[in-house]
Amino acid sequence: MPDSSFQAQPLQPGDFYFTPEGYMVFTEQYHLRRGNCCGSGCRHCPWRKSQGNKPKNKG
């Protein structure tokens, strides 16, 4: 079931890019604004499975 706390917002510059194959890929910027992991294994997910919904360190 989708997270009911997420309110859909218009995409902003830097939220995504297209691969050479034509796929839309969401960036870490988008995921951080979204606020949690959707569990789909996104390429730029800022959360690690072992940390739950805490953003990973940028260190």
Secondary structure, DSSP 8 states (H G I E B T S, - for coil): ---TT-------TTSEEE-TTS-EEE-HHHHHHH-S--SS--TT-SB-GGGTTSB----
